[in-house]
């Protein structure tokens, strides 16, 4: 996917939802193993969202 690794804000802007709504959806998808949150190495304040191999394979 070209847009894998977006931040929560970038993802919210892309899909047109408020950040708290996006956070709830991400948390649910993370519990089900669909996405993983990874701390951004360049900016420790940011967390990037990635699809897991389970979904992409």
Predicted model as a PDB file, atoms N, CA, C, CB and O in Angstrom, pLDDT in the B-factor column:
MODEL        1                                                                  
ATOM      1  N   UNK A   1       0.854  -1.188   0.000  1.00 49.00           N  
ATOM      2  CA  UNK A   1       0.000   0.000   0.000  1.00 49.00           C  
ATOM      3  C   UNK A   1       0.892   1.241   0.000  1.00 49.00           C  
ATOM      4  CB  UNK A   1      -0.967   0.004   1.235  1.00 49.00           C  
ATOM      5  O   UNK A   1       1.845   1.316   0.775  1.00 49.00           O  
ATOM      6  N   UNK A   2       0.599   2.187  -0.839  1.00 69.00           N  
ATOM      7  CA  UNK A   2       1.409   3.396  -0.956  1.00 69.00           C  
ATOM      8  C   UNK A   2       1.362   4.262   0.289  1.00 69.00           C  
ATOM      9  CB  UNK A   2       0.958   4.199  -2.138  1.00 69.00           C  
ATOM     10  O   UNK A   2       2.315   4.991   0.567  1.00 69.00           O  
ATOM     11  N   UNK A   3       0.280   4.196   1.041  1.00 80.00           N  
ATOM     12  CA  UNK A   3       0.121   5.103   2.173  1.00 80.00           C  
ATOM     13  C   UNK A   3       0.265   4.393   3.513  1.00 80.00           C  
ATOM     14  CB  UNK A   3      -1.225   5.782   2.102  1.00 80.00           C  
ATOM     15  O   UNK A   3      -0.243   4.882   4.522  1.00 80.00           O  
ATOM     16  N   UNK A   4       0.934   3.275   3.546  1.00 87.00           N  
ATOM     17  CA  UNK A   4       1.183   2.579   4.788  1.00 87.00           C  
ATOM     18  C   UNK A   4       2.145   3.402   5.633  1.00 87.00           C  
ATOM     19  CB  UNK A   4       1.743   1.164   4.526  1.00 87.00           C  
ATOM     20  O   UNK A   4       3.090   3.983   5.098  1.00 87.00           O  
ATOM     21  N   UNK A   5       1.923   3.462   6.929  1.00 93.00           N  
ATOM     22  CA  UNK A   5       2.807   4.198   7.813  1.00 93.00           C  
ATOM     23  C   UNK A   5       2.378   5.623   8.089  1.00 93.00           C  
ATOM     24  CB  UNK A   5       4.155   4.208   7.248  1.00 93.00           C  
ATOM     25  O   UNK A   5       3.186   6.433   8.542  1.00 93.00           O  
ATOM     26  N   UNK A   6       1.117   5.946   7.824  1.00 94.00           N  
ATOM     27  CA  UNK A   6       0.610   7.292   8.108  1.00 94.00           C  
ATOM     28  C   UNK A   6       0.504   7.504   9.611  1.00 94.00           C  
ATOM     29  CB  UNK A   6      -0.765   7.514   7.437  1.00 94.00           C  
ATOM     30  O   UNK A   6       0.381   6.546  10.374  1.00 94.00           O  
ATOM     31  N   UNK A   7       0.554   8.758  10.030  1.00 93.00           N  
ATOM     32  CA  UNK A   7       0.286   9.076  11.433  1.00 93.00           C  
ATOM     33  C   UNK A   7      -1.232   9.087  11.632  1.00 93.00           C  
ATOM     34  CB  UNK A   7       0.927  10.460  11.842  1.00 93.00           C  
ATOM     35  O   UNK A   7      -2.001   9.085  10.670  1.00 93.00           O  
ATOM     36  N   UNK A   8      -1.642   9.099  12.895  1.00 91.00           N  
ATOM     37  CA  UNK A   8      -3.072   9.144  13.196  1.00 91.00           C  
ATOM     38  C   UNK A   8      -3.724  10.382  12.578  1.00 91.00           C  
ATOM     39  CB  UNK A   8      -3.298   9.130  14.716  1.00 91.00           C  
ATOM     40  O   UNK A   8      -4.823  10.298  12.030  1.00 91.00           O  
ATOM     41  N   UNK A   9      -3.049  11.525  12.665  1.00 93.00           N  
ATOM     42  CA  UNK A   9      -3.605  12.763  12.093  1.00 93.00           C  
ATOM     43  C   UNK A   9      -3.724  12.659  10.575  1.00 93.00           C  
ATOM     44  CB  UNK A   9      -2.728  13.975  12.469  1.00 93.00           C  
ATOM     45  O   UNK A   9      -4.748  13.034  10.004  1.00 93.00           O  
ATOM     46  N   UNK A  10      -2.686  12.153   9.924  1.00 94.00           N  
ATOM     47  CA  UNK A  10      -2.715  12.006   8.468  1.00 94.00           C  
ATOM     48  C   UNK A  10      -3.845  11.071   8.047  1.00 94.00           C  
ATOM     49  CB  UNK A  10      -1.364  11.476   7.950  1.00 94.00           C  
ATOM     50  O   UNK A  10      -4.547  11.334   7.071  1.00 94.00           O  
ATOM     51  N   UNK A  11      -4.015   9.981   8.787  1.00 93.00           N  
ATOM     52  CA  UNK A  11      -5.078   9.031   8.488  1.00 93.00           C  
ATOM     53  C   UNK A  11      -6.453   9.676   8.696  1.00 93.00           C  
ATOM     54  CB  UNK A  11      -4.936   7.773   9.367  1.00 93.00           C  
ATOM     55  O   UNK A  11      -7.359   9.480   7.886  1.00 93.00           O  
ATOM     56  N   UNK A  12      -6.609  10.439   9.770  1.00 94.00           N  
ATOM     57  CA  UNK A  12      -7.869  11.149  10.031  1.00 94.00           C  
ATOM     58  C   UNK A  12      -8.197  12.116   8.902  1.00 94.00           C  
ATOM     59  CB  UNK A  12      -7.794  11.909  11.363  1.00 94.00           C  
ATOM     60  O   UNK A  12      -9.331  12.173   8.427  1.00 94.00           O  
ATOM     61  N   UNK A  13      -7.194  12.874   8.481  1.00 95.00           N  
ATOM     62  CA  UNK A  13      -7.394  13.832   7.390  1.00 95.00           C  
ATOM     63  C   UNK A  13      -7.775  13.110   6.087  1.00 95.00           C  
ATOM     64  CB  UNK A  13      -6.116  14.676   7.177  1.00 95.00           C  
ATOM     65  O   UNK A  13      -8.639  13.574   5.343  1.00 95.00           O  
ATOM     66  N   UNK A  14      -7.129  11.987   5.826  1.00 93.00           N  
ATOM     67  CA  UNK A  14      -7.373  11.233   4.600  1.00 93.00           C  
ATOM     68  C   UNK A  14      -8.803  10.689   4.530  1.00 93.00           C  
ATOM     69  CB  UNK A  14      -6.380  10.087   4.493  1.00 93.00           C  
ATOM     70  O   UNK A  14      -9.452  10.767   3.487  1.00 93.00           O  
ATOM     71  N   UNK A  15      -9.287  10.140   5.645  1.00 92.00           N  
ATOM     72  CA  UNK A  15     -10.615   9.527   5.629  1.00 92.00           C  
ATOM     73  C   UNK A  15     -11.719  10.480   6.078  1.00 92.00           C  
ATOM     74  CB  UNK A  15     -10.621   8.305   6.508  1.00 92.00           C  
ATOM     75  O   UNK A  15     -12.901  10.152   5.974  1.00 92.00           O  
ATOM     76  N   UNK A  16     -11.343  11.652   6.575  1.00 95.00           N  
ATOM     77  CA  UNK A  16     -12.340  12.658   6.927  1.00 95.00           C  
ATOM     78  C   UNK A  16     -13.037  12.422   8.259  1.00 95.00           C  
ATOM     79  CB  UNK A  16     -13.359  12.726   5.860  1.00 95.00           C  
ATOM     80  O   UNK A  16     -14.219  12.731   8.412  1.00 95.00           O  
ATOM     81  N   UNK A  17     -12.294  11.866   9.234  1.00 94.00           N  
ATOM     82  CA  UNK A  17     -12.880  11.670  10.557  1.00 94.00           C  
ATOM     83  C   UNK A  17     -12.113  12.495  11.585  1.00 94.00           C  
ATOM     84  CB  UNK A  17     -12.872  10.170  10.946  1.00 94.00           C  
ATOM     85  O   UNK A  17     -10.999  12.949  11.326  1.00 94.00           O  
ATOM     86  N   UNK A  18     -12.716  12.682  12.744  1.00 94.00           N  
ATOM     87  CA  UNK A  18     -12.062  13.367  13.848  1.00 94.00           C  
ATOM     88  C   UNK A  18     -11.017  12.413  14.437  1.00 94.00           C  
ATOM     89  CB  UNK A  18     -13.104  13.824  14.937  1.00 94.00           C  
ATOM     90  O   UNK A  18     -11.188  11.195  14.384  1.00 94.00           O  
ATOM     91  N   UNK A  19      -9.946  12.962  14.993  1.00 91.00           N  
ATOM     92  CA  UNK A  19      -8.875  12.112  15.522  1.00 91.00           C  
ATOM     93  C   UNK A  19      -9.327  11.134  16.610  1.00 91.00           C  
ATOM     94  CB  UNK A  19      -7.785  12.975  16.068  1.00 91.00           C  
ATOM     95  O   UNK A  19      -8.860   9.995  16.609  1.00 91.00           O  
ATOM     96  N   UNK A  20     -10.218  11.520  17.544  1.00 93.00           N  
ATOM     97  CA  UNK A  20     -10.665  10.535  18.539  1.00 93.00           C  
ATOM     98  C   UNK A  20     -11.394   9.341  17.905  1.00 93.00           C  
ATOM     99  CB  UNK A  20     -11.581  11.209  19.552  1.00 93.00           C  
ATOM    100  O   UNK A  20     -11.262   8.212  18.377  1.00 93.00           O  
ATOM    101  N   UNK A  21     -12.150   9.592  16.851  1.00 94.00           N  
ATOM    102  CA  UNK A  21     -12.843   8.506  16.140  1.00 94.00           C  
ATOM    103  C   UNK A  21     -11.830   7.591  15.482  1.00 94.00           C  
ATOM    104  CB  UNK A  21     -13.821   9.069  15.081  1.00 94.00           C  
ATOM    105  O   UNK A  21     -11.961   6.368  15.532  1.00 94.00           O  
ATOM    106  N   UNK A  22     -10.819   8.186  14.863  1.00 94.00           N  
ATOM    107  CA  UNK A  22      -9.769   7.408  14.218  1.00 94.00           C  
ATOM    108  C   UNK A  22      -9.016   6.579  15.253  1.00 94.00           C  
ATOM    109  CB  UNK A  22      -8.799   8.332  13.457  1.00 94.00           C  
ATOM    110  O   UNK A  22      -8.700   5.416  15.004  1.00 94.00           O  
ATOM    111  N   UNK A  23      -8.727   7.168  16.413  1.00 93.00           N  
ATOM    112  CA  UNK A  23      -8.015   6.458  17.469  1.00 93.00           C  
ATOM    113  C   UNK A  23      -8.793   5.222  17.925  1.00 93.00           C  
ATOM    114  CB  UNK A  23      -7.762   7.391  18.658  1.00 93.00           C  
ATOM    115  O   UNK A  23      -8.206   4.159  18.127  1.00 93.00           O  
ATOM    116  N   UNK A  24     -10.099   5.356  18.084  1.00 95.00           N  
ATOM    117  CA  UNK A  24     -10.936   4.217  18.485  1.00 95.00           C  
ATOM    118  C   UNK A  24     -10.882   3.110  17.437  1.00 95.00           C  
ATOM    119  CB  UNK A  24     -12.396   4.667  18.704  1.00 95.00           C  
ATOM    120  O   UNK A  24     -10.764   1.932  17.773  1.00 95.00           O  
ATOM    121  N   UNK A  25     -10.969   3.492  16.176  1.00 95.00           N  
ATOM    122  CA  UNK A  25     -10.921   2.502  15.092  1.00 95.00           C  
ATOM    123  C   UNK A  25      -9.556   1.820  15.045  1.00 95.00           C  
ATOM    124  CB  UNK A  25     -11.229   3.169  13.732  1.00 95.00           C  
ATOM    125  O   UNK A  25      -9.475   0.604  14.867  1.00 95.00           O  
ATOM    126  N   UNK A  26      -8.494   2.590  15.203  1.00 95.00           N  
ATOM    127  CA  UNK A  26      -7.142   2.029  15.190  1.00 95.00           C  
ATOM    128  C   UNK A  26      -6.960   1.059  16.351  1.00 95.00           C  
ATOM    129  CB  UNK A  26      -6.084   3.151  15.260  1.00 95.00           C  
ATOM    130  O   UNK A  26      -6.403  -0.024  16.169  1.00 95.00           O  
ATOM    131  N   UNK A  27      -7.420   1.430  17.532  1.00 96.00           N  
ATOM    132  CA  UNK A  27      -7.295   0.563  18.709  1.00 96.00           C  
ATOM    133  C   UNK A  27      -8.014  -0.757  18.483  1.00 96.00           C  
ATOM    134  CB  UNK A  27      -7.854   1.261  19.960  1.00 96.00           C  
ATOM    135  O   UNK A  27      -7.493  -1.817  18.830  1.00 96.00           O  
ATOM    136  N   UNK A  28      -9.203  -0.698  17.905  1.00 96.00           N  
ATOM    137  CA  UNK A  28      -9.963  -1.911  17.612  1.00 96.00           C  
ATOM    138  C   UNK A  28      -9.239  -2.778  16.588  1.00 96.00           C  
ATOM    139  CB  UNK A  28     -11.363  -1.555  17.105  1.00 96.00           C  
ATOM    140  O   UNK A  28      -9.152  -3.995  16.751  1.00 96.00           O  
ATOM    141  N   UNK A  29      -8.725  -2.160  15.544  1.00 94.00           N  
ATOM    142  CA  UNK A  29      -8.009  -2.913  14.511  1.00 94.00           C  
ATOM    143  C   UNK A  29      -6.704  -3.480  15.048  1.00 94.00           C  
ATOM    144  CB  UNK A  29      -7.730  -2.024  13.299  1.00 94.00           C  
ATOM    145  O   UNK A  29      -6.281  -4.558  14.632  1.00 94.00           O  
ATOM    146  N   UNK A  30      -6.060  -2.764  15.968  1.00 95.00           N  
ATOM    147  CA  UNK A  30      -4.824  -3.267  16.563  1.00 95.00           C  
ATOM    148  C   UNK A  30      -5.112  -4.508  17.421  1.00 95.00           C  
ATOM    149  CB  UNK A  30      -4.145  -2.163  17.414  1.00 95.00           C  
ATOM    150  O   UNK A  30      -4.343  -5.468  17.396  1.00 95.00           O  
ATOM    151  N   UNK A  31      -6.196  -4.489  18.165  1.00 95.00           N  
ATOM    152  CA  UNK A  31      -6.574  -5.650  18.983  1.00 95.00           C  
ATOM    153  C   UNK A  31      -6.840  -6.882  18.127  1.00 95.00           C  
ATOM    154  CB  UNK A  31      -7.812  -5.327  19.819  1.00 95.00           C  
ATOM    155  O   UNK A  31      -6.580  -8.008  18.554  1.00 95.00           O  
ATOM    156  N   UNK A  32      -7.351  -6.672  16.937  1.00 93.00           N  
ATOM    157  CA  UNK A  32      -7.656  -7.788  16.031  1.00 93.00           C  
ATOM    158  C   UNK A  32      -6.472  -8.181  15.155  1.00 93.00           C  
ATOM    159  CB  UNK A  32      -8.832  -7.428  15.150  1.00 93.00           C  
ATOM    160  O   UNK A  32      -6.576  -9.107  14.350  1.00 93.00           O  
ATOM    161  N   UNK A  33      -5.344  -7.480  15.307  1.00 93.00           N  
ATOM    162  CA  UNK A  33      -4.141  -7.822  14.559  1.00 93.00           C  
ATOM    163  C   UNK A  33      -4.109  -7.300  13.140  1.00 93.00           C  
ATOM    164  CB  UNK A  33      -3.985  -9.280  14.529  1.00 93.00           C  
ATOM    165  O   UNK A  33      -3.319  -7.774  12.323  1.00 93.00           O  
ATOM    166  N   UNK A  34      -4.955  -6.330  12.834  1.00 93.00           N  
ATOM    167  CA  UNK A  34      -5.027  -5.782  11.478  1.00 93.00           C  
ATOM    168  C   UNK A  34      -3.966  -4.709  11.247  1.00 93.00           C  
ATOM    169  CB  UNK A  34      -6.417  -5.203  11.217  1.00 93.00           C  
ATOM    170  O   UNK A  34      -3.391  -4.613  10.162  1.00 93.00           O  
ATOM    171  N   UNK A  35      -3.716  -3.911  12.271  1.00 94.00           N  
ATOM    172  CA  UNK A  35      -2.712  -2.849  12.171  1.00 94.00           C  
ATOM    173  C   UNK A  35      -1.755  -2.925  13.358  1.00 94.00           C  
ATOM    174  CB  UNK A  35      -3.389  -1.454  12.110  1.00 94.00           C  
ATOM    175  O   UNK A  35      -2.047  -3.551  14.377  1.00 94.00           O  
ATOM    176  N   UNK A  36      -0.607  -2.274  13.197  1.00 96.00           N  
ATOM    177  CA  UNK A  36       0.368  -2.142  14.277  1.00 96.00           C  
ATOM    178  C   UNK A  36       0.763  -0.678  14.381  1.00 96.00           C  
ATOM    179  CB  UNK A  36       1.621  -3.047  14.031  1.00 96.00           C  
ATOM    180  O   UNK A  36       0.898   0.017  13.374  1.00 96.00           O  
ATOM    181  N   UNK A  37       0.945  -0.222  15.608  1.00 96.00           N  
ATOM    182  CA  UNK A  37       1.422   1.140  15.838  1.00 96.00           C  
ATOM    183  C   UNK A  37       2.915   1.074  16.126  1.00 96.00           C  
ATOM    184  CB  UNK A  37       0.649   1.831  17.016  1.00 96.00           C  
ATOM    185  O   UNK A  37       3.371   0.277  16.946  1.00 96.00           O  
ATOM    186  N   UNK A  38       3.676   1.937  15.428  1.00 96.00           N  
ATOM    187  CA  UNK A  38       5.134   1.948  15.584  1.00 96.00           C  
ATOM    188  C   UNK A  38       5.576   3.388  15.834  1.00 96.00           C  
ATOM    189  CB  UNK A  38       5.854   1.348  14.317  1.00 96.00           C  
ATOM    190  O   UNK A  38       5.232   4.294  15.075  1.00 96.00           O  
ATOM    191  N   UNK A  39       6.342   3.587  16.909  1.00 96.00           N  
ATOM    192  CA  UNK A  39       6.850   4.926  17.234  1.00 96.00           C  
ATOM    193  C   UNK A  39       7.774   5.387  16.119  1.00 96.00           C  
ATOM    194  CB  UNK A  39       7.596   4.932  18.607  1.00 96.00           C  
ATOM    195  O   UNK A  39       8.632   4.632  15.661  1.00 96.00           O  
ATOM    196  N   UNK A  40       7.596   6.630  15.685  1.00 93.00           N  
ATOM    197  CA  UNK A  40       8.396   7.222  14.614  1.00 93.00           C  
ATOM    198  C   UNK A  40       9.819   7.456  15.114  1.00 93.00           C  
ATOM    199  CB  UNK A  40       7.763   8.554  14.118  1.00 93.00           C  
ATOM    200  O   UNK A  40      10.018   8.143  16.116  1.00 93.00           O  
ATOM    201  N   UNK A  41      10.806   6.894  14.429  1.00 93.00           N  
ATOM    202  CA  UNK A  41      12.201   7.007  14.851  1.00 93.00           C  
ATOM    203  C   UNK A  41      12.716   8.447  14.768  1.00 93.00           C  
ATOM    204  CB  UNK A  41      13.074   6.098  13.999  1.00 93.00           C  
ATOM    205  O   UNK A  41      13.540   8.858  15.585  1.00 93.00           O  
ATOM    206  N   UNK A  42      12.242   9.200  13.799  1.00 94.00           N  
ATOM    207  CA  UNK A  42      12.704  10.581  13.609  1.00 94.00           C  
ATOM    208  C   UNK A  42      12.029  11.565  14.560  1.00 94.00           C  
ATOM    209  CB  UNK A  42      12.456  11.015  12.179  1.00 94.00           C  
ATOM    210  O   UNK A  42      12.625  12.576  14.934  1.00 94.00           O  
ATOM    211  N   UNK A  43      10.789  11.276  14.954  1.00 94.00           N  
ATOM    212  CA  UNK A  43      10.033  12.164  15.840  1.00 94.00           C  
ATOM    213  C   UNK A  43       9.282  11.284  16.829  1.00 94.00           C  
ATOM    214  CB  UNK A  43       9.043  13.095  15.032  1.00 94.00           C  
ATOM    215  O   UNK A  43       8.215  10.757  16.514  1.00 94.00           O  
ATOM    216  N   UNK A  44       9.833  11.127  18.009  1.00 93.00           N  
ATOM    217  CA  UNK A  44       9.291  10.208  19.014  1.00 93.00           C  
ATOM    218  C   UNK A  44       7.875  10.568  19.467  1.00 93.00           C  
ATOM    219  CB  UNK A  44      10.202  10.179  20.213  1.00 93.00           C  
ATOM    220  O   UNK A  44       7.208   9.749  20.099  1.00 93.00           O  
ATOM    221  N   UNK A  45       7.410  11.769  19.157  1.00 93.00           N  
ATOM    222  CA  UNK A  45       6.038  12.161  19.520  1.00 93.00           C  
ATOM    223  C   UNK A  45       5.007  11.517  18.613  1.00 93.00           C  
ATOM    224  CB  UNK A  45       5.886  13.674  19.466  1.00 93.00           C  
ATOM    225  O   UNK A  45       3.836  11.414  18.977  1.00 93.00           O  
ATOM    226  N   UNK A  46       5.433  11.082  17.436  1.00 93.00           N  
ATOM    227  CA  UNK A  46       4.504  10.538  16.445  1.00 93.00           C  
ATOM    228  C   UNK A  46       4.499   9.013  16.462  1.00 93.00           C  
ATOM    229  CB  UNK A  46       4.865  11.042  15.049  1.00 93.00           C  
ATOM    230  O   UNK A  46       5.508   8.370  16.751  1.00 93.00           O  
ATOM    231  N   UNK A  47       3.344   8.460  16.146  1.00 94.00           N  
ATOM    232  CA  UNK A  47       3.205   7.019  15.990  1.00 94.00           C  
ATOM    233  C   UNK A  47       2.638   6.766  14.607  1.00 94.00           C  
ATOM    234  CB  UNK A  47       2.294   6.398  17.103  1.00 94.00           C  
ATOM    235  O   UNK A  47       1.621   7.342  14.222  1.00 94.00           O  
ATOM    236  N   UNK A  48       3.311   5.893  13.860  1.00 96.00           N  
ATOM    237  CA  UNK A  48       2.857   5.551  12.517  1.00 96.00           C  
ATOM    238  C   UNK A  48       2.039   4.273  12.567  1.00 96.00           C  
ATOM    239  CB  UNK A  48       4.054   5.394  11.552  1.00 96.00           C  
ATOM    240  O   UNK A  48       2.319   3.371  13.357  1.00 96.00           O  
ATOM    241  N   UNK A  49       1.024   4.205  11.717  1.00 96.00           N  
ATOM    242  CA  UNK A  49       0.118   3.065  11.658  1.00 96.00           C  
ATOM    243  C   UNK A  49       0.453   2.245  10.415  1.00 96.00           C  
ATOM    244  CB  UNK A  49      -1.375   3.528  11.641  1.00 96.00           C  
ATOM    245  O   UNK A  49       0.513   2.777   9.307  1.00 96.00           O  
ATOM    246  N   UNK A  50       0.670   0.938  10.613  1.00 95.00           N  
ATOM    247  CA  UNK A  50       1.016   0.041   9.512  1.00 95.00           C  
ATOM    248  C   UNK A  50       0.048  -1.135   9.479  1.00 95.00           C  
ATOM    249  CB  UNK A  50       2.473  -0.460   9.646  1.00 95.00           C  
ATOM    250  O   UNK A  50      -0.362  -1.645  10.522  1.00 95.00           O  
ATOM    251  N   UNK A  51      -0.311  -1.557   8.272  1.00 92.00           N  
ATOM    252  CA  UNK A  51      -1.057  -2.796   8.131  1.00 92.00           C  
ATOM    253  C   UNK A  51      -0.128  -3.947   8.512  1.00 92.00           C  
ATOM    254  CB  UNK A  51      -1.614  -2.967   6.673  1.00 92.00           C  
ATOM    255  O   UNK A  51       1.075  -3.886   8.254  1.00 92.00           O  
ATOM    256  N   UNK A  52      -0.676  -4.988   9.121  1.00 90.00           N  
ATOM    257  CA  UNK A  52       0.135  -6.142   9.475  1.00 90.00           C  
ATOM    258  C   UNK A  52       0.278  -7.073   8.290  1.00 90.00           C  
ATOM    259  CB  UNK A  52      -0.470  -6.884  10.662  1.00 90.00           C  
ATOM    260  O   UNK A  52      -0.465  -6.965   7.314  1.00 90.00           O  
ATOM    261  N   UNK A  53       1.218  -7.975   8.371  1.00 79.00           N  
ATOM    262  CA  UNK A  53       1.415  -8.951   7.297  1.00 79.00           C  
ATOM    263  C   UNK A  53       0.196  -9.845   7.133  1.00 79.00           C  
ATOM    264  CB  UNK A  53       2.653  -9.805   7.571  1.00 79.00           C  
ATOM    265  O   UNK A  53      -0.073 -10.332   6.035  1.00 79.00           O  
ATOM    266  N   UNK A  54      -0.544 -10.066   8.215  1.00 74.00           N  
ATOM    267  CA  UNK A  54      -1.746 -10.882   8.156  1.00 74.00           C  
ATOM    268  C   UNK A  54      -2.735 -10.329   7.130  1.00 74.00           C  
ATOM    269  CB  UNK A  54      -2.401 -10.960   9.534  1.00 74.00           C  
ATOM    270  O   UNK A  54      -3.391 -11.083   6.411  1.00 74.00           O  
ATOM    271  N   UNK A  55      -2.828  -9.016   7.079  1.00 61.00           N  
ATOM    272  CA  UNK A  55      -3.775  -8.364   6.167  1.00 61.00           C  
ATOM    273  C   UNK A  55      -3.194  -8.222   4.776  1.00 61.00           C  
ATOM    274  CB  UNK A  55      -4.174  -6.995   6.700  1.00 61.00           C  
ATOM    275  O   UNK A  55      -3.910  -8.396   3.790  1.00 61.00           O  
ATOM    276  N   UNK A  56      -1.917  -7.911   4.675  1.00 56.00           N  
ATOM    277  CA  UNK A  56      -1.318  -7.595   3.381  1.00 56.00           C  
ATOM    278  C   UNK A  56      -0.880  -8.820   2.601  1.00 56.00           C  
ATOM    279  CB  UNK A  56      -0.149  -6.695   3.575  1.00 56.00           C  
ATOM    280  O   UNK A  56      -0.602  -8.706   1.408  1.00 56.00           O  
ATOM    281  N   UNK A  57      -0.807  -9.996   3.231  1.00 53.00           N  
ATOM    282  CA  UNK A  57      -0.355 -11.175   2.498  1.00 53.00           C  
ATOM    283  C   UNK A  57      -1.521 -12.001   1.984  1.00 53.00           C  
ATOM    284  CB  UNK A  57       0.532 -12.031   3.379  1.00 53.00           C  
ATOM    285  O   UNK A  57      -1.312 -13.032   1.344  1.00 53.00           O  
TER     286      UNK A  57                                                      
ENDMDL                                                                          
END                                                                             
